[in-house]
Amino acid sequence: MVKNIKEVKKNKQLILHSRNNPSEYREKLIKLKIPHIVSLTSSSCSIKHNDRKVIFSNGDLKKPEMILQQQLKREIKNNFDKLNRLQKNKITGTHKPNYFKFDQSLREMEISDGEILCFENVYAIDITKAYYYCAFNSGLLSESFFKRTLAIPKFMRLRLLGSIATLKHIYNYNAKGELVSVDTKYNKLNRKIWDYIVNEIDTVIQKCADALQKQFLFYWVDGIFFKERDFHNKLSQNLVTHLLEKNNYKYTVKKLDKIELYHFGKTLRLEVYKDGESTGVYTIPKKQVKKYILLDEIV
């Protein structure tokens, strides 16, 4: 029916991987009056009909990466099943990570429009491959699979682990191409595992923030920004690195040029500079609120 399709037999169902446009494929199904089911995620689309399933990847998501995502899900499920009851209960509990936090003092500073407040002698410490180390430390990844994930290209690794919590939107069409029903599905266990991993990173970064006290500026996902003390050029760094090492995380330390605080419209912004260039801009919420970031923003 369509060119550029590779076929694979699986459980009596024909699995096909296509580089074609899913809309064009659907049009042909409608002309042939074939009922079909369309499943959409943030990175792929699949169409089921009769005894076959055609998978269309979005953007640069290729078949090897799609296969790796399935292998990762099996790896995590198999290792989760081997954990003891206490470990399982910890992972499947209720987790509500913040993803970021700004010190309250930043909101309380009086800054006029056009005025810039500059923080110097500032540092950033990032947890290296944070979510993967957390999954490994928690027994969810074997050492061999863990090392395998560290070897893949960064662009692939960033979205691989987050794929376990993917939402799938399912659209059921009849033979006339009319939409019959819509549903949303996700793996409840994988979603809990994902929330647990994110929350573990959030928790250790929060501990670092608490230890820094007045030297803390803000943290964002797996990176923390802070001032160093005037009388000791490594005390703040040592507090953070000690806590990360205690929790079996690797990290990178960056000496920044400066961090600027200023108004942008009705919001406050922090802009980070390193090696003479701006490396990031962060908007401070008016209130200390929790935010749940979309997966493709953080993985």
N, C-alpha and C positions, 0 to 999 in steps of 0.2 A: 504493500500500500504506500509506503513512504521510503525514500532512499536514505542512506546514511544511518542505518539502524543496525546495531549489533544484538544478536540473540543469545539468550542463556536460558536453559531449562532449570527450573527450581520448583520442587513440590508440585509437579504436574502443571505448573503455571509458566507460561512463556514470559520471561523478563527481557525487555528490550531497552537499550540505551540509545537515545536519539539526539542528534545535533540540530534537528529541525525545529520549526516554530510550533508550539503546542496548539495555537489557535488554528493554524492550517490543518493540523491533524484532526482537531475537533470538527472542523467544517466538513471533512471527508466522512467522518462518522455520522454526522447529521444527514448528509446526502444519502448515505447507505442505510439510514434509519436504524442505527445501532445505539441502544442505551449505553451510557458510560458514566463513570465516576471520576471526577477531577479532584486531586489532592494537592494542596498548595502549602509550601513552607516558605521561609524567608530566602531559601537558596535553591529550591527545586520545585518542579511540577511533575506529577505523574498522572497518567490516564489509564484507568482499568476498563476493559470491556471483554466480553466473552471469556476466554481463558488466558488472556494476556494482559500484561502491565507494561506500559511504555513510560520510561523515565526521561524527563527533559531537565537538563541542568541550566541554572541561571548564571549569567556572567562567566566568571573564570572557574566555576566549580566543575571539575572534571570527574570522570568515572573513578579513577584511583582514589580520589578524596572521598567520594561517596561510599566506596567500599571500606575505606579506613574508618569512616564514621560508624558504620555497622559493626566493624571489628571492635571499636572502642566501646560501644554499648554492650557487646557481649562480654568484653573484658571486665568492665565495671560490674555487670550483673553477676558474673561468676565469682569475682572476688568479694562482692558484698555478701553473697550466700555463705562464704567461708568465715565471715566475721562472727564474733560471739554476740550474745543477746544485748549486752550493755553497749557495745559498739554500734549495733544496728539501731538501738533506741536513740542513741545520741544523733545519729545521722538523719533518722526519719522524724525527729522532733520538729517543733515549729521554729523557723529561722526567719528573721526579718532584718537583713543587713541594711545599713545606711548608705553604703557606697562612698559617701564623702562626709566630711565635717569641717567647718570653719570655726576658728576660735571666736567666741562671742565678742571679745574685745575689738575685733575688726569691724563689727557692725556699730559699735559704740563710738568709734573715732569720728570726730567732727571734721569733715573734709568739704571744702567749698568746691563748686563747679570749676573745673580747670586746674584745681590743685592736685598735686601728686605727692603721696607719702611714700618714701623709699625705705625699704628694709635692706640693710647690708649685712655682711657676714652671715649669709644664709646658705643652707644646704638642702639637698633633696636626697632621700634614700628610697630606692625602689626595690621591692622584693623581686628576685629573678624568677621568671616563669612561675609566678605565685600559685596559680590554680593547679598546675601540674604537680608542683611539689606538695601542695596540700593533699591532692588525691593520692599521691604516692605515700606520704607520711601517714595517711589514714587507712592504708591497706587496700585502697580501691584500684590501684594500678600495680601490677607486678613490676619488678625491677627491669626486666627485659622490655616490656611494653613501654614503660616510662622512658627508658633510654631511646627507644624507637621514636617516641613523640618529640624528644628534644632534638632529634636529627633532621626532622622534616622542615621545610621552609617556613619562615616566621609567619607569612601571610596565611598559610594553611593551619599552622598551630593555633593562631589567634582565634579562629572560629571553630576549631575541631571540638574542643571540650564543651563549648556552649551548645553544640548540636544535640547533646543528650537531653536538653530541655526544650527542644523545638516544639512549637505549636503547629499542628497540622489542621488546615481548614479543608473540609470535605464537601464537595458540591455534587449532588446526585442529579443526573439529567436523564430524561426519558428518550424514547426513540425519535421524538420530534425536536429534540434539543432544548426542551423546556426544563427549567429548574424545578425539581421536585422537592428537594430538601437540602438543608445546610447543617453541618455539624462541625464541632471543633474537638480534636482529640490530642491527648498528650500522654506520655508515660508518667504516671503519678510517682513511681519510685524514682525515676531519673530526675524528675523535677525536684523532689525532696533532696536528692543527692547534690544537685546543682546548687540549691539554696544553702545547703550545709557548707559546701566548699566556699562559696562567696562569703558566707557569714564567718567562717573560720579566719579568712584573711581580714575581714572587717574587724574581728575581735582582736587579733594580734596588733593591727595598726592602731586601734583604739587604746590598747595598753601602752603602746609607744607614746601616743599623744598625752595620756595621763601622766606618764613618767616625765615628760618634758615640761609639764606645767606651763609657766609663762613664756617659755621659749617656743612653744608650739604655735604654728600659724594655721596650717590646714592639712588635711590628707584627702587624696582622691584615688579611690579604688585600691591600688596596691603601692602607692607612693605617698610619702610623708614629707612635708616641707616645714622647716623650723629655723630658728635663729640659734647661733652658737653664743655661748657666754663670753663676755669680754675678758674675764680673768682666767679662762681655761678654753683653749681652742679646740678641744675634742670631747668635752664632757657630755654635751648633748648627743653627739655622734655615738659615743660609747654607750649611753643609755639605750639608744635605739638598736644598735648592732648587737648588744648583749641579749636583749629580748628576742630578736630575730634568730640569733644562733641558738638560744635556749629552746626555741620552738622548731629547730631544724630547717630554717629557711636560709637561702643564700640571698645576697643583696648587692647592690651597687651604690656607691656614695658619690654624689656630685657636688662640687663646690660651685655655687651659682654667683653670677655677677651681682644680681640684685633682684628684689621682688617689689614691684610698684603697686600701690593701692590707689584707685581713682574712681570717680563717678563716670558712668557711661549711661547717659539718659537718666532713668530713675533707678538704675542698679549700681551696685558696687562691683568693681572688678579687680582681680589680682593678675598681674602680668609678670611672667617669669622670664628672666634673661640669663643666657649663658653664652660665653665666647662672643659677646657683642651682639647677639641676636635674640629676638623674642622666640621662646620655645613653647609657650603655652599661655592661654588666657582662660581664667576661671571666674565665673560669675557667682557672687555670693548671694544666696537667697535672703530675702528680708527677714525671714524667721528660720529658726532651727527646725527644719522639716526633714522627713524621710523621703527619699526618692527611689523609685524602682526603675532602673535604667534598662532599656531594651537590650536584648542579648547582643545584637550586632554592634552595640556601642562599646562593649567591654571585653569581648573574647577574641 
